[in-house]
Amino acid sequence: MGGATLFNYNNNMNKIGICNFSGGWCSFWAALRMIQKHGPLNSVLLFADTLVEDDSLYLFLEQSSKYLGVPITRISKEITPWQLFESEGMIGNDRFPICSTKLKREPLNEWMEGNFEMDAAQSNALFEKASVYMGFDWEESHRTEAMRREHPTWDIHSPMQDEPIWDKCKMEKEGKALGITSPKLYDLGFPHNNCGGRCVRAGISHWIHLLKTLPNKFKEWEDEEQRVAAELTNRGIAPLAMLKQTKDKITRPLYLKDLRTRHETGEVFGKYEWGGCGCGGSTK
């Protein structure tokens, strides 16, 4: 590992540690605490690639891997979210985040269960036992609890919820001090570093921010939404939109094209409808 030991975890060399390494600061520090517990040779940095990530995420992975002394284990279904939506016959949204389930959660679980003994209640002599480490911070204890409910026999940890408690500003400051380049999306004010700043669970405020800061990335998904919606309509499927808006107590779908047009004509939307990206954790 490329730096001094910062935390005093007891050695636990009889288990493999697997960190769901999404490409954010919390994942990095959770991985560091895991490695100091299991050692680099008994640690896995597991990354699920959706093929629509920002280039700075891959740079972050490369630099993090070099510092931590553990290679990135990449898994992917090798299809984009929009290819998935087309094949599944529905556009993902906050209520049905099928991209999170099909492109991240399920492949991550399948890889772990296919390579290690994940059930703490069993003893498979052919597989080494493994623990799971999540990059959830102190504000996300509900996500840890949800994952433990979904996998009650797994050994699941969220080390950034343990002492010493760091907020995200502290994680970023300390990470930059190690010489790791901050992901561009964080520098632009996005709350996560996944899918190039896009997410089916994001709210209107998030998408307006994307339109203002990275209009080309907004346009990519605007065009994809229109393309897939037209394809599903041709197949006799009434397409959903990623977004919805409630006005006069009536909730209607809101396509990105319409959101952009209304924004460009001067309509003002709420500032606090950010939604939330929750990939890589529970499927619930």
C-alpha positions as CSV (number, residue, x, y, z in Angstrom):
1,M,0.0,0.0,0.0
2,G,1.3,3.4,-1.0
3,G,0.9,5.2,2.3
4,A,1.2,4.9,6.1
5,T,-1.3,3.1,8.2
6,L,-4.0,5.5,9.3
7,F,-6.4,3.2,11.2
8,N,-5.8,0.5,13.8
9,Y,-7.9,-2.4,12.7
10,N,-7.3,-5.9,14.1
11,N,-5.9,-8.3,11.6
12,N,-8.4,-10.8,10.2
13,M,-6.4,-12.8,7.8
14,N,-8.6,-15.8,7.7
15,K,-11.2,-14.1,5.5
16,I,-11.3,-12.3,2.2
17,G,-12.5,-8.7,2.2
18,I,-14.5,-7.5,-0.8
19,C,-15.2,-3.8,-1.2
20,N,-17.9,-2.7,-3.6
21,F,-15.7,-0.1,-5.2
22,S,-18.0,2.3,-7.0
23,G,-15.4,5.1,-7.8
24,G,-16.1,7.5,-5.0
25,W,-14.2,8.9,-2.0
26,C,-16.3,6.9,0.6
27,S,-15.5,3.7,-1.4
28,F,-11.8,4.5,-1.3
29,W,-11.6,5.1,2.4
30,A,-13.8,2.0,3.2
31,A,-11.4,0.0,1.0
32,L,-8.4,1.3,2.9
33,R,-9.9,0.4,6.3
34,M,-10.8,-3.1,4.8
35,I,-7.2,-3.6,3.5
36,Q,-5.7,-2.7,6.9
37,K,-7.9,-5.4,8.4
38,H,-7.5,-8.2,5.9
39,G,-4.2,-7.2,4.1
40,P,-3.8,-6.4,0.4
41,L,-3.4,-10.0,-0.6
42,N,-6.8,-10.9,0.9
43,S,-8.6,-7.9,-0.4
44,V,-10.7,-7.4,-3.5
45,L,-11.8,-4.1,-5.1
46,L,-14.9,-5.0,-7.1
47,F,-16.2,-2.6,-9.7
48,A,-19.4,-3.0,-11.8
49,D,-19.0,-1.1,-15.0
50,T,-22.2,0.2,-16.7
51,L,-20.2,1.5,-19.7
52,V,-21.6,5.1,-19.3
53,E,-19.1,6.3,-16.6
54,D,-17.2,9.6,-16.8
55,D,-13.6,9.2,-17.8
56,S,-12.5,10.7,-14.5
57,L,-14.0,7.7,-12.7
58,Y,-11.5,5.3,-14.5
59,L,-8.6,7.6,-13.6
60,F,-9.8,7.5,-10.0
61,L,-9.9,3.7,-10.0
62,E,-6.4,3.6,-11.5
63,Q,-4.9,5.9,-9.0
64,S,-6.8,4.3,-6.0
65,S,-5.7,0.9,-7.0
66,K,-2.0,2.0,-7.3
67,Y,-2.1,3.6,-3.8
68,L,-4.0,0.8,-2.1
69,G,-1.8,-1.9,-3.7
70,V,-4.8,-4.0,-4.9
71,P,-5.9,-4.4,-8.5
72,I,-9.4,-3.5,-9.6
73,T,-11.6,-6.5,-10.4
74,R,-14.0,-5.3,-13.1
75,I,-17.3,-7.0,-13.9
76,S,-19.8,-5.9,-16.5
77,K,-22.8,-7.2,-18.4
78,E,-21.3,-5.2,-21.3
79,I,-24.5,-3.4,-22.1
80,T,-25.5,0.2,-21.3
81,P,-28.5,1.1,-19.2
82,W,-30.4,2.1,-22.4
83,Q,-29.6,-1.2,-24.1
84,L,-31.0,-2.9,-20.9
85,F,-34.2,-0.7,-21.0
86,E,-34.8,-1.6,-24.6
87,S,-34.3,-5.4,-24.0
88,E,-36.4,-5.3,-20.8
89,G,-39.2,-3.3,-22.4
90,M,-39.2,-0.5,-19.9
91,I,-37.3,2.7,-19.1
92,G,-35.8,2.6,-15.6
93,N,-37.0,5.2,-13.0
94,D,-36.9,5.9,-9.3
95,R,-39.6,3.3,-8.6
96,F,-38.1,0.6,-10.9
97,P,-34.3,1.2,-11.0
98,I,-33.7,-1.9,-13.1
99,C,-30.3,-0.7,-14.2
100,S,-29.1,-0.6,-10.6
101,T,-30.5,-4.2,-10.1
102,K,-29.4,-5.8,-13.4
103,L,-26.1,-4.0,-14.1
104,K,-24.8,-3.6,-10.6
105,R,-26.4,-5.4,-7.7
106,E,-27.1,-8.8,-9.4
107,P,-23.7,-9.0,-11.1
108,L,-21.9,-8.0,-7.9
109,N,-23.8,-10.7,-5.9
110,E,-23.3,-13.3,-8.6
111,W,-19.5,-12.7,-8.7
112,M,-19.1,-12.8,-5.0
113,E,-21.2,-16.0,-4.5
114,G,-19.5,-17.6,-7.5
115,N,-16.0,-17.1,-6.1
116,F,-16.3,-17.1,-2.3
117,E,-18.3,-18.5,0.6
118,M,-20.6,-15.6,1.5
119,D,-22.9,-17.4,3.9
120,A,-21.4,-17.1,7.4
121,A,-23.6,-20.0,8.6
122,Q,-22.1,-22.5,6.1
123,S,-18.6,-23.9,5.6
124,N,-17.7,-24.7,2.0
125,A,-14.3,-26.3,2.0
126,L,-13.8,-25.3,-1.7
127,F,-14.4,-21.6,-1.2
128,E,-12.7,-19.1,1.1
129,K,-15.1,-17.1,3.3
130,A,-15.5,-13.5,2.5
131,S,-16.9,-10.3,4.1
132,V,-18.4,-7.5,2.2
133,Y,-17.4,-3.8,2.7
134,M,-19.6,-1.0,1.5
135,G,-18.7,2.7,0.9
136,F,-21.6,4.0,2.9
137,D,-21.0,7.1,5.2
138,W,-22.4,7.9,8.6
139,E,-25.6,9.3,7.0
140,E,-26.3,6.1,5.2
141,S,-26.9,3.6,8.0
142,H,-30.3,2.8,6.5
143,R,-28.5,1.4,3.4
144,T,-26.3,-0.8,5.5
145,E,-29.4,-2.1,7.5
146,A,-31.3,-2.7,4.2
147,M,-28.5,-4.8,2.8
148,R,-28.2,-6.8,6.0
149,R,-31.9,-7.5,5.9
150,E,-31.6,-8.7,2.3
151,H,-28.6,-10.9,3.1
152,P,-29.0,-11.8,6.8
153,T,-26.2,-14.5,6.7
154,W,-23.6,-12.3,5.1
155,D,-20.8,-10.6,7.0
156,I,-21.5,-6.9,5.9
157,H,-19.5,-3.9,7.1
158,S,-19.6,-0.1,6.4
159,P,-16.3,1.0,8.0
160,M,-16.9,4.7,7.3
161,Q,-19.8,4.5,9.8
162,D,-17.3,3.5,12.5
163,E,-14.9,5.6,14.5
164,P,-13.2,7.7,13.4
165,I,-16.2,9.3,11.7
166,W,-15.3,11.4,8.6
167,D,-17.7,13.5,6.6
168,K,-17.3,13.7,2.8
169,C,-15.3,16.9,2.9
170,K,-12.8,15.3,5.2
171,M,-12.6,12.2,2.9
172,E,-12.0,14.4,-0.2
173,K,-9.4,16.6,1.5
174,E,-7.4,13.6,2.9
175,G,-7.7,11.8,-0.5
176,K,-6.4,14.7,-2.4
177,A,-3.5,15.0,0.0
178,L,-2.5,11.5,-1.0
179,G,-2.2,12.7,-4.6
180,I,-5.4,11.1,-5.9
181,T,-7.3,13.3,-8.4
182,S,-10.8,14.2,-7.3
183,P,-13.4,12.9,-9.8
184,K,-14.7,15.7,-12.1
185,L,-18.4,15.1,-11.1
186,Y,-17.6,15.8,-7.4
187,D,-15.8,19.0,-8.4
188,L,-18.9,20.0,-10.4
189,G,-21.2,19.6,-7.4
190,F,-22.7,16.2,-8.1
191,P,-23.5,14.0,-5.1
192,H,-22.1,10.8,-6.7
193,N,-19.6,9.7,-9.3
194,N,-21.6,7.1,-11.2
195,C,-23.0,6.8,-14.7
196,G,-21.4,10.1,-15.9
197,G,-23.6,12.1,-13.6
198,R,-26.8,10.5,-14.8
199,C,-29.2,8.3,-12.7
200,V,-32.7,7.1,-13.2
201,R,-33.3,7.8,-9.5
202,A,-32.1,11.4,-9.7
203,G,-34.6,14.2,-9.3
204,I,-35.4,17.2,-11.5
205,S,-32.9,19.4,-9.7
206,H,-30.1,16.9,-10.4
207,W,-31.0,16.9,-14.1
208,I,-31.2,20.7,-14.4
209,H,-27.7,20.8,-12.8
210,L,-26.5,18.3,-15.4
211,L,-28.0,20.3,-18.2
212,K,-26.2,23.4,-16.9
213,T,-22.8,21.8,-16.2
214,L,-22.5,19.0,-18.7
215,P,-25.0,19.6,-21.5
216,N,-23.5,17.0,-23.8
217,K,-24.1,14.3,-21.2
218,F,-27.6,15.5,-20.7
219,K,-28.2,15.4,-24.5
220,E,-26.9,11.9,-24.8
221,W,-29.5,10.6,-22.4
222,E,-32.2,12.9,-23.8
223,D,-31.7,11.3,-27.2
224,E,-31.5,7.8,-25.7
225,E,-34.7,8.3,-23.8
226,Q,-36.5,9.5,-27.0
227,R,-35.0,6.6,-29.0
228,V,-36.0,3.9,-26.6
229,A,-39.5,5.4,-25.9
230,A,-40.1,5.4,-29.7
231,E,-38.9,1.8,-30.0
232,L,-41.2,0.6,-27.1
233,T,-44.1,2.5,-28.6
234,N,-43.6,0.6,-31.9
235,R,-43.7,-2.6,-29.9
236,G,-47.0,-1.7,-28.4
237,I,-45.5,-0.9,-25.0
238,A,-46.5,2.4,-23.3
239,P,-43.1,3.8,-22.2
240,L,-42.4,5.3,-18.9
241,A,-40.2,8.4,-18.5
242,M,-37.3,8.5,-16.0
243,L,-38.8,11.6,-14.4
244,K,-42.2,12.6,-13.2
245,Q,-43.8,15.8,-12.0
246,T,-46.8,16.4,-9.8
247,K,-48.8,19.5,-10.6
248,D,-52.3,20.3,-9.4
249,K,-52.3,16.9,-7.6
250,I,-51.8,15.1,-10.9
251,T,-48.6,13.2,-11.6
252,R,-47.4,13.0,-15.2
253,P,-44.3,11.6,-16.8
254,L,-41.6,14.2,-17.6
255,Y,-39.2,13.4,-20.5
256,L,-35.8,15.0,-20.5
257,K,-36.5,16.7,-23.8
258,D,-39.5,18.4,-22.3
259,L,-37.5,19.3,-19.2
260,R,-34.8,20.9,-21.3
261,T,-37.3,22.8,-23.4
262,R,-39.2,24.2,-20.5
263,H,-36.0,25.2,-18.7
264,E,-34.8,27.0,-21.9
265,T,-38.0,28.9,-22.1
266,G,-37.4,30.2,-18.6
267,E,-39.5,27.9,-16.4
268,V,-38.1,27.7,-12.9
269,F,-38.1,24.3,-11.1
270,G,-37.6,23.5,-7.5
271,K,-34.0,23.6,-6.2
272,Y,-34.2,20.6,-3.8
273,E,-35.6,17.8,-5.9
274,W,-32.3,15.9,-6.1
275,G,-33.5,12.4,-5.7
276,G,-30.8,9.8,-4.7
277,C,-28.5,7.3,-6.4
278,G,-28.4,4.1,-4.4
279,C,-26.6,1.7,-6.7
280,G,-24.4,-1.1,-5.4
281,G,-26.4,-1.6,-2.2
282,S,-29.7,-3.3,-1.5
283,T,-32.0,-4.0,-4.4
284,K,-35.0,-2.8,-2.3
